[in-house]
Amino acid sequence: MPLLYLIIRKKGGDIHMKVTIWKNDNESNERAITRFNKKVQGSRKIIKIRSDRYHKKDATKRYARAAAIMRDHHRARKEKTKFY
């Protein structure tokens, strides 16, 4: 049985994420928890859950087009200023 397992509670029910760790023989509990926290942060599942917390309205065509133009502009400017 795994030592730590991530379960997130939401209104519609529990969401079980596949982030588990097993404690090594010579490992303290604090170290195991630290390792678990790093693994959870690395999986980026918390960011996904937080972004899904509130409903976001879909971007309109006009806004999406403007965002794409600005993104291309910033990428081109960043490419110009590279030092290598």
N, C-alpha and C positions, 0 to 999 in steps of 0.2 A: 504494500500500500504506500502511495506517495506521502511524503512528509507535508508538502504544501501544495494546494490546488486552488486556482483562482475561480471564485464564484462571484458574479455580479448580480445584485438584486435590482430588478426593474419592475415597473407596474404590471406588465403582462406576465411576469414570472421570472424565474432565475435564468441567467445565461451562463452556461458552463464554458469556460475557455480552456483550451488545451495548453496550459502552462503549468508544468509540474516539476518538482525537484525531489531527489532522494538525498537524505542526509548521509554523508560519508561517516565512517567509523570514528575517525579522530577529529571531527568537525563540531564546533560549538553550535548551539541553537542560534545565537546572534549572527554567526557567519552564514548559516544556512538561510536565515531570513534575508540577509543582505544579498546573497546570491540569487534568491528568489525575486527580490525587488528589482535587481538588475535585469533579470530575464524578462520580467513583466514589462519593464520600461523598454527593453530592446525589441519586444514583440509589437509594440505600438498599439496594443489592443485598447489600452486606457484612453489614448487619444481618439480612437475611433468611437468608443462609447461616449466620450464627452462631446464629440462633434454631433452625434446622433441624438443628443439630449433634447435639443429643440429643433422644431421643423424649420427648414430653410426654404424660402421660395425659390423656384427655378429661375435662372437668369434669362432675361429676355434676349432676343436675337441681337438687338441693338447693343445691350450691355456686354454680351459675350463677344461681339465683334470688336467693340472698343477695348475690352480687356486683352484680346488677342493682339491687337495692334500695339498696345502699350507693352505687352510682354515681349513682342518681337523687337520693339524699340530698345527696351532695357537689355535684352540679350545681345543686340548688335553693339550697343554702347559698352557693355561689359567685355565683349570680345575685343573691341578696339583697345581697351586699356590693359590688356594682359601683358605681363612683363616677360613671359617666356615664349 
